[in-house]
């Protein structure tokens, strides 16, 4: 039984889904917990608390976490690609390629975390200055589809964390294993949003 990660703890659920390889129905990938409304609300609340308690992380801290997650994904490309192919039915080369893309997405946004800055733009009113800054917006909720089960969460998680937000992830019911076993869960814990529902 693969549990939900909520507030840094692995939590069971009364609802589960059996993940079966679509190309070999004898191959059970795993039994995955499905969050109910109460657990989803607990995950959102934990993300909000974590965001407030963190008091803001530094760009360097976010770089280090995202870069490490990207490196781990790339190092585990074959393992995660095999899992992705089993649970989704994608060919192994395509699955390994998608995992590589996810790792590179984390590494790209690690670099973006260091490229903080704002803009000073001219105003249409005399004597008025306009400065644009970027700040975290808070808790980001992600509901991702089945067709790219590791790349699409990476496209969403990495930029959200790079700019100081917290994340609650709900992967597609058909492919929860890719999200569960990838370092995206570890990244969420390290960045202290500490909540990811599956």
MDAnalysis code that builds the backbone (N, CA, C; Angstrom):
import MDAnalysis as mda
import numpy as np

u = mda.Universe.empty(594, n_residues=198, atom_resindex=np.repeat(np.arange(198), 3), trajectory=True)
u.add_TopologyAttr("name", ["N", "CA", "C"] * 198)
u.add_TopologyAttr("resid", np.arange(1, 199))
u.add_TopologyAttr("resname", ["UNK", "UNK", "UNK", "UNK", "UNK", "UNK", "UNK", "UNK", "UNK", "UNK", "UNK", "UNK", "UNK", "UNK", "UNK", "UNK", "UNK", "UNK", "UNK", "UNK", "UNK", "UNK", "UNK", "UNK", "UNK", "UNK", "UNK", "UNK", "UNK", "UNK", "UNK", "UNK", "UNK", "UNK", "UNK", "UNK", "UNK", "UNK", "UNK", "UNK", "UNK", "UNK", "UNK", "UNK", "UNK", "UNK", "UNK", "UNK", "UNK", "UNK", "UNK", "UNK", "UNK", "UNK", "UNK", "UNK", "UNK", "UNK", "UNK", "UNK", "UNK", "UNK", "UNK", "UNK", "UNK", "UNK", "UNK", "UNK", "UNK", "UNK", "UNK", "UNK", "UNK", "UNK", "UNK", "UNK", "UNK", "UNK", "UNK", "UNK", "UNK", "UNK", "UNK", "UNK", "UNK", "UNK", "UNK", "UNK", "UNK", "UNK", "UNK", "UNK", "UNK", "UNK", "UNK", "UNK", "UNK", "UNK", "UNK", "UNK", "UNK", "UNK", "UNK", "UNK", "UNK", "UNK", "UNK", "UNK", "UNK", "UNK", "UNK", "UNK", "UNK", "UNK", "UNK", "UNK", "UNK", "UNK", "UNK", "UNK", "UNK", "UNK", "UNK", "UNK", "UNK", "UNK", "UNK", "UNK", "UNK", "UNK", "UNK", "UNK", "UNK", "UNK", "UNK", "UNK", "UNK", "UNK", "UNK", "UNK", "UNK", "UNK", "UNK", "UNK", "UNK", "UNK", "UNK", "UNK", "UNK", "UNK", "UNK", "UNK", "UNK", "UNK", "UNK", "UNK", "UNK", "UNK", "UNK", "UNK", "UNK", "UNK", "UNK", "UNK", "UNK", "UNK", "UNK", "UNK", "UNK", "UNK", "UNK", "UNK", "UNK", "UNK", "UNK", "UNK", "UNK", "UNK", "UNK", "UNK", "UNK", "UNK", "UNK", "UNK", "UNK", "UNK", "UNK", "UNK", "UNK", "UNK", "UNK", "UNK", "UNK", "UNK", "UNK", "UNK", "UNK", "UNK"])
u.atoms.positions = np.array([
    [0.846, -1.192, 0.000],
    [0.000, 0.000, 0.000],
    [0.877, 1.236, 0.000],
    [0.722, 2.071, -0.990],
    [1.450, 3.323, -1.083],
    [0.540, 4.422, -0.539],
    [0.988, 5.074, 0.509],
    [0.167, 6.039, 1.238],
    [0.306, 7.447, 0.666],
    [-0.504, 8.360, 1.193],
    [-0.446, 9.775, 0.833],
    [0.541, 10.491, 1.738],
    [1.276, 11.440, 1.186],
    [2.188, 12.268, 1.962],
    [1.470, 13.565, 2.302],
    [1.164, 13.734, 3.594],
    [0.454, 14.920, 4.059],
    [1.157, 15.423, 5.312],
    [1.555, 16.670, 5.289],
    [2.236, 17.307, 6.424],
    [3.473, 16.520, 6.846],
    [4.184, 15.989, 5.876],
    [5.428, 15.276, 6.152],
    [5.253, 13.856, 6.658],
    [4.020, 13.365, 6.709],
    [3.739, 12.017, 7.199],
    [3.047, 11.205, 6.113],
    [3.349, 9.903, 6.079],
    [2.677, 9.003, 5.159],
    [1.380, 8.546, 5.813],
    [0.253, 8.846, 5.148],
    [-1.075, 8.650, 5.730],
    [-1.877, 7.655, 4.891],
    [-2.516, 6.706, 5.577],
    [-3.389, 5.754, 4.890],
    [-4.695, 6.424, 4.509],
    [-5.430, 5.784, 3.628],
    [-6.740, 6.274, 3.222],
    [-7.702, 5.105, 3.149],
    [-8.966, 5.389, 3.367],
    [-9.972, 4.330, 3.261],
    [-10.246, 3.992, 1.800],
    [-9.866, 4.881, 0.894],
    [-10.043, 4.653, -0.540],
    [-8.700, 4.305, -1.167],
    [-8.688, 3.270, -1.985],
    [-7.454, 2.890, -2.680],
    [-7.768, 2.569, -4.141],
    [-6.721, 2.512, -4.926],
    [-6.855, 2.118, -6.333],
    [-5.696, 1.198, -6.675],
    [-6.024, 0.098, -7.310],
    [-5.002, -0.836, -7.763],
    [-4.494, -0.362, -9.117],
    [-3.185, -0.203, -9.214],
    [-2.536, 0.253, -10.437],
    [-2.039, -0.989, -11.171],
    [-2.594, -1.248, -12.359],
    [-2.274, -2.458, -13.125],
    [-1.649, -2.057, -14.454],
    [-0.601, -2.764, -14.829],
    [0.066, -2.553, -16.110],
    [-0.943, -2.779, -17.236],
    [-1.202, -1.780, -18.094],
    [-2.206, -1.956, -19.146],
    [-1.788, -2.946, -20.231],
    [-0.494, -3.220, -20.352],
    [-0.045, -4.155, -21.386],
    [0.132, -5.575, -20.851],
    [0.020, -5.761, -19.526],
    [0.111, -7.089, -18.905],
    [-0.701, -7.046, -17.618],
    [-1.969, -7.376, -17.718],
    [-2.885, -7.212, -16.589],
    [-2.548, -8.119, -15.401],
    [-1.581, -9.022, -15.559],
    [-1.121, -9.828, -14.414],
    [-0.101, -9.060, -13.575],
    [0.414, -7.958, -14.121],
    [1.444, -7.156, -13.451],
    [0.788, -6.034, -12.649],
    [0.688, -6.238, -11.335],
    [0.134, -5.210, -10.456],
    [1.287, -4.295, -10.025],
    [1.207, -3.046, -10.409],
    [2.247, -2.075, -10.082],
    [2.195, -1.731, -8.599],
    [0.984, -1.594, -8.055],
    [0.848, -1.294, -6.638],
    [-0.565, -0.890, -6.283],
    [-0.808, -0.781, -4.990],
    [-2.086, -0.319, -4.449],
    [-1.833, 1.072, -3.865],
    [-2.547, 2.062, -4.377],
    [-2.286, 3.454, -4.016],
    [-3.472, 4.066, -3.278],
    [-3.168, 4.765, -2.182],
    [-4.190, 5.468, -1.425],
    [-4.718, 6.623, -2.254],
    [-6.017, 6.886, -2.123],
    [-6.633, 8.040, -2.768],
    [-7.173, 8.944, -1.670],
    [-6.783, 10.191, -1.719],
    [-7.205, 11.137, -0.684],
    [-8.697, 11.417, -0.803],
    [-9.345, 11.487, 0.353],
    [-10.731, 11.931, 0.381],
    [-10.732, 13.448, 0.597],
    [-11.899, 14.013, 0.704],
    [-12.003, 15.471, 0.871],
    [-11.271, 15.944, 2.117],
    [-11.431, 15.217, 3.206],
    [-10.784, 15.600, 4.463],
    [-9.259, 15.614, 4.325],
    [-8.703, 14.596, 3.665],
    [-7.256, 14.548, 3.483],
    [-6.776, 15.643, 2.536],
    [-7.541, 15.925, 1.490],
    [-7.158, 17.004, 0.572],
    [-7.126, 18.340, 1.311],
    [-8.130, 18.590, 2.128],
    [-8.156, 19.834, 2.903],
    [-7.012, 19.885, 3.909],
    [-6.673, 18.739, 4.506],
    [-5.542, 18.681, 5.445],
    [-4.232, 18.987, 4.723],
    [-4.091, 18.486, 3.498],
    [-2.877, 18.746, 2.725],
    [-2.756, 20.230, 2.380],
    [-3.862, 20.838, 1.989],
    [-3.849, 22.268, 1.663],
    [-3.511, 23.087, 2.908],
    [-4.116, 22.727, 4.040],
    [-3.835, 23.443, 5.292],
    [-2.371, 23.276, 5.692],
    [-1.833, 22.075, 5.537],
    [-0.426, 21.841, 5.879],
    [0.493, 22.660, 4.980],
    [0.135, 22.777, 3.708],
    [0.946, 23.578, 2.786],
    [0.923, 25.055, 3.179],
    [-0.232, 25.532, 3.603],
    [-0.344, 26.928, 4.033],
    [0.463, 27.176, 5.301],
    [0.389, 26.247, 6.245],
    [1.164, 26.370, 7.491],
    [2.655, 26.334, 7.176],
    [3.056, 25.421, 6.304],
    [4.476, 25.296, 5.955],
    [4.980, 26.565, 5.284],
    [4.169, 27.149, 4.439],
    [4.565, 28.380, 3.759],
    [4.776, 29.499, 4.771],
    [3.859, 29.626, 5.709],
    [3.966, 30.675, 6.728],
    [5.131, 30.405, 7.685],
    [5.305, 29.157, 8.086],
    [6.353, 28.806, 9.052],
    [7.743, 28.952, 8.451],
    [7.829, 28.732, 7.172],
    [9.127, 28.787, 6.504],
    [9.687, 30.191, 6.498],
    [8.823, 31.171, 6.433],
    [9.293, 32.551, 6.429],
    [10.099, 32.886, 5.190],
    [9.947, 32.118, 4.175],
    [10.684, 32.359, 2.939],
    [12.026, 31.653, 2.945],
    [12.271, 30.899, 1.928],
    [13.581, 30.261, 1.779],
    [14.410, 31.127, 0.848],
    [15.703, 30.921, 0.891],
    [16.569, 31.726, 0.032],
    [16.626, 31.125, -1.370],
    [16.953, 31.938, -2.356],
    [17.119, 31.398, -3.700],
    [18.152, 30.267, -3.749],
    [19.225, 30.389, -2.976],
    [20.249, 29.343, -2.973],
    [19.699, 28.038, -2.405],
    [18.904, 28.117, -1.348],
    [18.300, 26.909, -0.781],
    [17.385, 26.232, -1.805],
    [16.585, 27.029, -2.495],
    [15.681, 26.462, -3.499],
    [16.477, 25.871, -4.657],
    [17.562, 26.548, -5.062],
    [18.432, 25.993, -6.111],
    [18.962, 24.632, -5.692],
    [19.509, 24.557, -4.487],
    [20.123, 23.310, -4.020],
    [19.128, 22.157, -4.032],
    [17.916, 22.409, -3.566],
    [16.893, 21.357, -3.493],
    [16.459, 20.923, -4.886],
    [16.157, 21.874, -5.747],
    [15.691, 21.537, -7.091],
    [16.787, 20.897, -7.927],
    [18.019, 21.373, -7.779],
    [19.135, 20.780, -8.513],
    [19.368, 19.337, -8.064],
    [19.278, 19.090, -6.759],
    [19.445, 17.728, -6.237],
    [18.326, 16.816, -6.733],
    [17.095, 17.325, -6.771],
    [15.977, 16.524, -7.275],
    [16.186, 16.177, -8.743],
    [16.612, 17.154, -9.535],
    [16.880, 16.898, -10.947],
    [17.975, 15.872, -11.141],
    [19.033, 15.988, -10.349],
    [20.141, 15.028, -10.447],
    [19.677, 13.627, -10.067],
    [18.840, 13.528, -9.033],
    [18.359, 12.200, -8.625],
    [17.452, 11.589, -9.688],
    [16.578, 12.398, -10.265],
    [15.711, 11.897, -11.332],
    [16.556, 11.379, -12.496],
    [17.570, 12.149, -12.887],
    [18.428, 11.721, -13.997],
    [19.212, 10.451, -13.645],
    [19.678, 10.354, -12.409],
    [20.423, 9.155, -11.982],
    [19.521, 7.926, -11.961],
    [18.232, 8.124, -11.696],
    [17.282, 7.013, -11.609],
    [16.435, 6.891, -12.880],
    [16.909, 7.468, -13.960],
    [16.163, 7.513, -15.228],
    [15.675, 6.131, -15.672],
    [16.524, 5.108, -15.609],
    [16.108, 3.779, -16.070],
    [15.063, 3.159, -15.150],
    [15.272, 3.274, -13.843],
    [14.309, 2.734, -12.867],
    [12.943, 3.409, -13.005],
    [12.941, 4.746, -13.027],
    [11.686, 5.480, -13.132],
    [11.052, 5.300, -14.509],
    [11.871, 5.190, -15.554],
    [11.352, 4.943, -16.896],
    [10.680, 3.584, -16.995],
    [11.258, 2.578, -16.345],
    [10.650, 1.241, -16.334],
    [9.296, 1.284, -15.633],
    [9.223, 1.966, -14.496],
    [7.956, 2.099, -13.774],
    [6.929, 2.825, -14.635],
    [7.328, 3.926, -15.255],
    [6.417, 4.698, -16.090],
    [5.877, 3.840, -17.229],
    [6.751, 3.078, -17.877],
    [6.317, 2.207, -18.974],
    [5.339, 1.145, -18.470],
    [5.601, 0.593, -17.295],
    [4.706, -0.436, -16.726],
    [3.329, 0.124, -16.400],
    [3.280, 1.286, -15.786],
    [1.980, 1.772, -15.337],
    [1.190, 2.513, -16.411],
    [1.867, 3.052, -17.418],
    [1.158, 3.826, -18.432],
    [1.041, 3.090, -19.761],
    [1.978, 2.197, -20.048],
    [1.950, 1.504, -21.319],
    [2.769, 2.178, -22.404],
    [3.498, 3.233, -22.043],
    [4.384, 3.922, -22.976],
    [5.566, 2.996, -23.275],
    [6.174, 3.123, -24.455],
    [7.348, 2.306, -24.734],
    [8.478, 2.695, -23.789],
    [9.362, 1.754, -23.516],
    [10.452, 2.020, -22.575],
    [11.331, 3.193, -23.017],
    [11.765, 3.276, -24.288],
    [12.570, 4.442, -24.679],
    [11.838, 5.770, -24.483],
    [10.539, 5.793, -24.790],
    [9.770, 7.022, -24.579],
    [9.673, 7.351, -23.091],
    [9.470, 6.336, -22.273],
    [9.347, 6.548, -20.826],
    [10.661, 7.059, -20.244],
    [11.765, 6.464, -20.635],
    [13.069, 6.927, -20.146],
    [13.335, 8.351, -20.622],
    [12.939, 8.663, -21.851],
    [13.088, 10.028, -22.358],
    [12.270, 11.028, -21.559],
    [11.052, 10.634, -21.183],
    [10.216, 11.530, -20.377],
    [10.835, 11.771, -19.007],
    [11.399, 10.733, -18.418],
    [12.056, 10.893, -17.116],
    [13.244, 11.844, -17.250],
    [14.008, 11.693, -18.320],
    [15.128, 12.612, -18.548],
    [14.654, 14.050, -18.676],
    [13.541, 14.235, -19.365],
    [12.981, 15.578, -19.503],
    [12.601, 16.137, -18.131],
    [11.987, 15.313, -17.285],
    [11.589, 15.768, -15.945],
    [12.813, 16.187, -15.134],
    [13.876, 15.388, -15.189],
    [15.097, 15.746, -14.465],
    [15.667, 17.068, -14.935],
    [15.658, 17.269, -16.247],
    [16.182, 18.520, -16.800],
    [15.296, 19.717, -16.467],
    [14.005, 19.495, -16.334],
    [13.096, 20.572, -15.926],
    [13.455, 21.046, -14.521],
    [13.698, 20.089, -13.610],
    [14.083, 20.476, -12.252],
    [15.403, 21.245, -12.259],
    [16.359, 20.803, -13.062],
    [17.644, 21.489, -13.110],
    [17.490, 22.891, -13.720],
    [16.654, 23.034, -14.746],
    [16.426, 24.346, -15.343],
    [15.850, 25.313, -14.312],
    [14.815, 24.875, -13.603],
    [14.183, 25.780, -12.640],
    [15.042, 25.990, -11.401],
    [15.985, 25.090, -11.147],
    [16.965, 25.367, -10.092],
    [17.729, 26.635, -10.467],
    [18.151, 26.728, -11.718],
    [18.851, 27.921, -12.185],
    [17.968, 29.160, -12.139],
    [16.691, 28.996, -12.477],
    [15.768, 30.129, -12.441],
    [15.571, 30.646, -11.018],
    [15.675, 29.760, -10.025],
    [15.524, 30.192, -8.631],
    [16.602, 31.205, -8.263],
    [17.771, 31.098, -8.891],
    [18.866, 32.033, -8.609],
    [18.749, 33.333, -9.405],
    [17.934, 33.308, -10.438],
    [17.812, 34.472, -11.304],
    [16.644, 35.340, -10.830],
    [16.744, 35.757, -9.590],
    [15.668, 36.593, -9.058],
    [15.935, 38.034, -9.445],
    [14.911, 38.724, -9.674],
    [15.065, 40.125, -10.025],
    [13.719, 40.724, -10.292],
    [13.734, 41.961, -10.474],
    [12.508, 42.675, -10.781],
    [12.761, 43.577, -11.965],
    [11.804, 44.417, -12.215],
    [11.926, 45.343, -13.315],
    [11.505, 46.725, -12.843],
    [12.170, 47.691, -13.365],
    [11.743, 49.069, -13.168],
    [11.283, 49.537, -14.544],
    [10.029, 49.931, -14.603],
    [9.466, 50.329, -15.889],
    [8.997, 51.779, -15.812],
    [9.042, 52.478, -16.944],
    [8.609, 53.871, -16.923],
    [7.109, 53.972, -16.669],
    [6.728, 55.009, -15.985],
    [5.322, 55.257, -15.698],
    [4.782, 56.275, -16.689],
    [3.499, 56.203, -16.924],
    [2.867, 57.200, -17.786],
    [2.601, 58.491, -17.015],
    [2.768, 58.435, -15.685],
    [2.545, 59.622, -14.856],
    [3.883, 60.203, -14.427],
    [4.063, 61.489, -14.540],
    [5.328, 62.118, -14.146],
    [5.581, 61.963, -12.648],
    [6.835, 61.678, -12.308],
    [7.247, 61.591, -10.915],
    [6.828, 60.308, -10.197],
    [6.283, 59.366, -10.909],
    [5.843, 58.109, -10.308],
    [6.731, 56.987, -10.847],
    [7.291, 56.217, -9.951],
    [8.108, 55.079, -10.350],
    [7.293, 53.792, -10.298],
    [7.607, 52.862, -11.173],
    [6.922, 51.568, -11.197],
    [7.974, 50.485, -11.085],
    [7.856, 49.663, -10.054],
    [8.781, 48.548, -9.845],
    [7.976, 47.260, -9.789],
    [8.419, 46.261, -10.535],
    [7.754, 44.961, -10.570],
    [8.652, 43.962, -9.845],
    [8.091, 43.295, -8.845],
    [8.834, 42.246, -8.141],
    [8.038, 40.955, -8.200],
    [8.714, 39.852, -7.975],
    [8.050, 38.550, -7.988],
    [8.061, 37.975, -6.577],
    [6.892, 37.550, -6.137],
    [6.743, 36.996, -4.801],
    [5.930, 35.719, -4.894],
    [6.106, 34.802, -3.929],
    [5.284, 33.584, -3.932],
    [3.807, 33.945, -3.799],
    [2.961, 33.158, -4.457],
    [1.522, 33.408, -4.352],
    [0.883, 32.546, -3.266],
    [1.587, 31.489, -2.826],
    [1.049, 30.656, -1.748],
    [1.019, 29.186, -2.107],
    [-0.100, 28.552, -1.799],
    [-0.269, 27.124, -2.055],
    [-0.717, 26.942, -3.502],
    [-0.006, 26.083, -4.224],
    [-0.340, 25.785, -5.610],
    [-0.897, 24.364, -5.653],
    [-2.106, 24.223, -6.160],
    [-2.731, 22.905, -6.300],
    [-2.529, 22.382, -7.704],
    [-2.054, 21.150, -7.803],
    [-1.772, 20.546, -9.107],
    [-2.603, 19.277, -9.284],
    [-3.366, 19.237, -10.341],
    [-4.077, 18.024, -10.745],
    [-3.540, 17.707, -12.125],
    [-2.770, 16.640, -12.229],
    [-2.049, 16.381, -13.476],
    [-2.654, 15.195, -14.231],
    [-2.530, 15.186, -15.561],
    [-3.113, 14.136, -16.381],
    [-2.227, 12.894, -16.462],
    [-2.743, 11.887, -17.137],
    [-2.081, 10.581, -17.215],
    [-1.040, 10.491, -18.326],
    [-1.086, 11.367, -19.326],
    [-0.294, 11.131, -20.533],
    [1.206, 11.391, -20.391],
    [1.612, 12.257, -19.484],
    [3.029, 12.474, -19.186],
    [3.148, 12.519, -17.662],
    [3.085, 11.363, -16.994],
    [2.896, 11.329, -15.538],
    [4.082, 11.755, -14.686],
    [5.244, 11.960, -15.289],
    [6.353, 12.508, -14.504],
    [6.773, 13.871, -15.059],
    [6.665, 14.060, -16.360],
    [7.085, 15.337, -16.951],
    [6.115, 16.460, -16.604],
    [4.811, 16.225, -16.699],
    [3.863, 17.307, -16.415],
    [3.925, 17.736, -14.952],
    [3.961, 16.806, -13.977],
    [4.150, 17.280, -12.599],
    [5.451, 18.081, -12.433],
    [6.518, 17.652, -13.109],
    [7.783, 18.394, -13.027],
    [7.617, 19.804, -13.584],
    [6.890, 19.949, -14.704],
    [6.655, 21.263, -15.306],
    [5.923, 22.190, -14.345],
    [5.155, 21.624, -13.446],
    [4.361, 22.431, -12.519],
    [5.040, 22.595, -11.155],
    [5.596, 21.508, -10.630],
    [6.202, 21.530, -9.295],
    [7.454, 22.404, -9.278],
    [8.344, 22.185, -10.230],
    [9.641, 22.878, -10.214],
    [9.493, 24.404, -10.230],
    [8.699, 25.006, -11.134],
    [8.595, 26.460, -11.085],
    [7.886, 26.967, -9.830],
    [6.888, 26.215, -9.364],
    [6.191, 26.650, -8.148],
    [7.158, 26.710, -6.975],
    [7.963, 25.672, -6.804],
    [8.923, 25.643, -5.698],
    [10.077, 26.621, -5.929],
    [10.487, 26.783, -7.181],
    [11.602, 27.687, -7.483],
    [11.326, 29.112, -7.019],
    [10.065, 29.496, -7.051],
    [9.724, 30.864, -6.697],
    [9.080, 30.976, -5.327],
    [9.238, 29.917, -4.499],
    [8.886, 30.015, -3.088],
    [7.493, 29.593, -2.690],
    [6.753, 28.972, -3.589],
    [5.413, 28.507, -3.260],
    [5.460, 27.128, -2.616],
    [4.333, 26.675, -2.116],
    [4.192, 25.295, -1.667],
    [3.241, 24.589, -2.625],
    [3.267, 23.257, -2.610],
    [2.556, 22.481, -3.622],
    [1.757, 21.344, -2.988],
    [0.546, 21.141, -3.518],
    [-0.242, 19.945, -3.243],
    [-0.455, 19.287, -4.603],
    [-0.017, 18.045, -4.733],
    [-0.081, 17.322, -6.009],
    [-1.106, 16.211, -5.946],
    [-1.976, 16.153, -6.961],
    [-2.914, 15.059, -7.142],
    [-2.654, 14.512, -8.544],
    [-1.877, 13.424, -8.650],
    [-1.618, 12.859, -9.982],
    [-2.838, 12.104, -10.505],
    [-2.839, 11.816, -11.783],
    [-3.933, 11.060, -12.391],
    [-4.071, 9.698, -11.722],
    [-5.309, 9.271, -11.535],
    [-5.581, 7.985, -10.885],
    [-4.933, 6.809, -11.618],
    [-4.792, 6.909, -12.933],
    [-4.245, 5.803, -13.717],
    [-2.741, 5.627, -13.549],
    [-2.032, 6.683, -13.116],
    [-0.566, 6.632, -13.085],
    [0.017, 7.275, -11.821],
    [-0.388, 6.830, -10.639],
    [0.129, 7.471, -9.426],
    [1.565, 7.076, -9.080],
    [2.024, 5.948, -9.577],
    [3.348, 5.439, -9.203],
    [4.490, 6.343, -9.611],
    [4.391, 6.945, -10.787],
    [5.469, 7.818, -11.253],
    [5.640, 9.014, -10.328],
    [4.529, 9.571, -9.865],
    [4.617, 10.697, -8.930],
    [5.070, 10.218, -7.555],
    [4.596, 9.066, -7.145],
    [4.908, 8.564, -5.808],
    [6.392, 8.228, -5.664],
    [6.972, 7.586, -6.680],
    [8.356, 7.113, -6.561],
    [9.403, 8.109, -7.015],
    [8.991, 9.165, -7.672],
    [9.986, 10.123, -8.145],
    [10.396, 11.055, -7.013],
    [11.518, 11.715, -7.168],
    [11.977, 12.644, -6.126],
    [11.096, 13.864, -5.953],
    [10.021, 13.974, -6.731],
    [9.140, 15.115, -6.520],
    [8.577, 15.097, -5.109],
    [8.318, 13.902, -4.577],
    [7.848, 13.810, -3.188],
    [8.940, 14.266, -2.234],
    [10.167, 13.818, -2.495],
    [11.294, 14.224, -1.648],
    [11.528, 15.721, -1.761],
    [11.378, 16.263, -2.966],
    [11.567, 17.685, -3.164],
    [10.546, 18.457, -2.357],
    [9.309, 17.978, -2.393],
    [8.264, 18.659, -1.635],
    [8.601, 18.660, -0.150],
    [9.094, 17.550, 0.352],
    [9.444, 17.488, 1.772],
    [10.616, 18.403, 2.081],
    [11.624, 18.390, 1.226],
    [12.815, 19.203, 1.486],
    [12.494, 20.687, 1.435],
    [11.595, 21.086, 0.544],
    [11.221, 22.494, 0.438],
    [10.228, 22.895, 1.518],
    [9.785, 21.953, 2.290],
    [8.890, 22.130, 3.419],
    [7.468, 22.527, 3.073],
    [6.989, 22.311, 1.862],
    [5.560, 22.421, 1.750],
    [4.958, 21.215, 2.447],
    [5.747, 20.140, 2.511],
    [5.422, 18.974, 3.310],
    [4.029, 18.441, 3.067],
    [3.544, 18.582, 1.874],
    [2.257, 17.951, 1.636],
    [2.107, 17.629, 0.165],
    [1.730, 16.444, -0.064],
    [1.443, 16.021, -1.416],
    [0.397, 14.930, -1.299],
    [-0.769, 15.144, -1.844],
    [-1.766, 14.096, -1.782],
    [-1.688, 13.310, -3.061],
    [-1.982, 12.059, -2.969],
    [-1.959, 11.197, -4.146],
    [-3.359, 10.696, -4.379],
])
